Amino acid sequence: MKPLPRQWLYLLMLAAVLLVAAGRALGAGEGSEVTQARIALVIGNAAYRGDPLDNPVNDARLVAGVLKKAGFDVTLAQDLNRAALLEALRGFGNRLNENTVALLYYAGHGLQLRDRNYFIPVDAEIRSEDEIPIAGIDVGFVLGRMAHARSPVNLVILDACRNNPFLGKTVSAQGLAQMDAPVGTLLAYATAPGKLAADSGSGANGVYAAHLARHLLTPGLSVEQVFKRVREGVVRETQQQQVPWESSSLQGEFAFVPGVAAPALAQGGDEAGEIAFWNSISSASRADEYRAYLRQYPQGRFASLAQARLAAFTAAPAAVAAASAATTVGAGVAAAPATGPSTAASPALPAQAELPPSQTVAAAPVAVPAPPPSAGTLPAGVAHAQALPRVGDRWRYRVQDQFRLGDLFVSARVEALTAEGVAESWSTTSDAKLRTAVAALAPGFHELPGWTLTPPEFSPYLLAAGGWQPGEALGTTSRRVEQLSVPLQARVEGEEDIQVAAGRFRALKVVLSGRVAPRGGKAVSMEQTVWYAPAVKRMVKSTISTSVGGTLREATSFELVEYELH
């Protein structure tokens, strides 16, 4: 056989190399996973003027070292003044994107004011409560940056509330306020809301940081299990004087260190942690506190009791009746009377909840709302029952405003159908506080109690109230703008297809417009357009523009990004 020409040998060798490379590429594509960058900002503030703390810098260094071992790209910062703290948080937020796991650990002073929480820089001089937003930095700033980046896993660890130097002097509320975690976020608190955390442990570190460092690198533990073990350890060491908390809305699984989980802690430690956690909420007047317990102990000894109390809250939230007196349309439409809360004694603990003699559980009466309407009762004004939502239905909107920085996300969830309307719970990525309100079916503005950052919705469940026809007038309503009440004519313009982030829908289009020109003042004009999709059972988009004296003062849009119907 004649040998092959040299050029053929080269071609065959090249083909072999390409085939091997292609095989490796295909194998990598089939067996590999997309890795996410782990980004962490760790802050320790201790050098406060006149009241330095002992451990935050040590704690920050300890946690930073552990996070580096867990594969995080860690930025460690300490003793930050306000400008440096803001710059550190801003830089952290700028590094986040859809392919990052974001973690913020903060050790130092933290304060609450009107249900919002604030990081306190070391140069803060607070002489009155109203100066807290000026001297501190709102935790909601970080949550907003995380939401804007759409990072799938966000972890915020607040090792704050240490020996508050402002308490009783310029600040009346101690500790941090309870917040609810935005979607994809876990909020961890070193101690229960409204309580103080110890600034010392058995060594150079605070008790919370020491236990966090001890368990964070345990192979195979989910992030929820890590914090559960931290709580159990802190509760034991402090003899139940400090009870760490978490609020989580993580949608996937996350472990600091992959692997096979080791056996659980001894039963005694688990019992102590659970009992201490229950004691901290047993007299709670908020449904989300019982939800927090059930997330941590879904099969816990107090699960039945927690579910019973939660059912009483979610059937008719205590705050929704007062909210049902919101603005209504046209003359002769009266606000529904408020239904006050009733008080029910705590039911007896189930047999499996009996405790050892050394353990005590607070069982004080808890205020619960009145019973829900009977099964056959529907909200007043229902014309199309098939357009009504169901309990558990939820929607998430992106809010964009020309006069605000970044995006804001708001989420609504149906808690009950009451005689007054649809009872909802609301959360936002601005402050993450859980709010409750009733959305009446009659045309009118839907106000959220204590919320002014976004314009109110207009009748989010309008489709359930009637079979509206193109050109039909919905009456007159009004909205207050700069101390003026602007009358608005509402009308149905027709149907059209609309594309939003959640998909493409056939929607009913409603337009509100109006103008008022006071004597000696500037004219105010406003227009709001709302699209309602039967497939979604709620509004899918809304745009609002307001001008004062011909100058645009408000330009806001709501757009549905995701929803879930049951």
Number of C-alpha atoms within 10 A of each C-alpha: 3 4 6 8 8 8 8 10 12 11 10 11 11 11 12 12 11 12 12 11 12 12 12 12 11 11 11 11 11 9 7 8 8 7 9 15 16 20 22 27 24 24 28 26 29 22 20 20 11 7 13 14 18 18 25 30 24 19 30 26 20 18 23 24 15 19 23 15 14 17 14 20 16 19 15 18 19 23 19 21 19 19 11 14 22 19 13 19 18 14 12 20 22 13 14 23 19 15 16 21 21 27 22 20 22 23 28 32 28 24 29 25 19 10 15 19 23 22 26 26 27 24 16 16 16 18 13 12 18 13 15 23 18 14 20 25 22 23 20 19 17 21 25 23 24 30 27 20 20 17 19 20 24 28 22 22 18 23 28 28 28 26 17 18 15 19 13 10 11 15 20 12 18 21 23 26 20 24 21 25 26 28 23 18 24 22 22 21 24 31 27 23 20 14 19 20 24 19 22 17 17 9 9 15 21 23 25 28 25 20 21 22 19 16 20 24 18 20 15 17 23 18 18 20 18 21 23 21 22 26 31 25 27 26 26 18 16 14 12 20 16 24 30 27 24 26 23 20 16 20 11 8 9 15 18 21 18 14 11 10 13 10 6 11 11 8 8 11 16 18 17 19 23 23 21 25 25 25 18 22 19 22 16 18 16 20 20 18 23 23 18 19 23 18 17 19 16 15 10 19 20 21 20 16 19 23 17 13 25 20 19 20 26 23 20 29 28 25 20 27 24 17 23 24 19 19 19 23 19 15 9 7 10 12 15 17 11 15 16 14 17 12 12 14 11 17 11 9 13 12 8 9 14 13 13 8 6 5 11 12 14 13 16 12 14 17 20 27 25 18 13 18 16 9 7 5 11 17 21 15 15 18 15 13 13 12 20 23 21 17 18 14 17 22 22 23 23 20 19 19 19 12 11 12 9 14 16 22 23 20 22 21 22 20 24 23 24 23 20 25 25 28 28 26 21 20 22 25 24 22 21 24 19 20 19 25 26 30 31 31 25 24 22 26 21 23 21 22 14 8 10 9 10 16 19 15 18 21 22 25 23 26 25 23 21 15 9 18 13 13 11 13 15 19 16 19 22 21 18 9 16 9 7 14 14 21 18 22 19 24 21 19 17 16 16 13 12 17 14 14 13 16 11 12 18 16 22 24 22 25 20 22 21 19 18 17 14 10 7 6 10 14 17 23 22 22 18 21 20 23 24 26 23 18 12 22 21 23 26 32 25 22 19 20 17 20 18 19 12 11 12 15 16 19 18 19 21 25 21 24 16 17 17 11 13 8
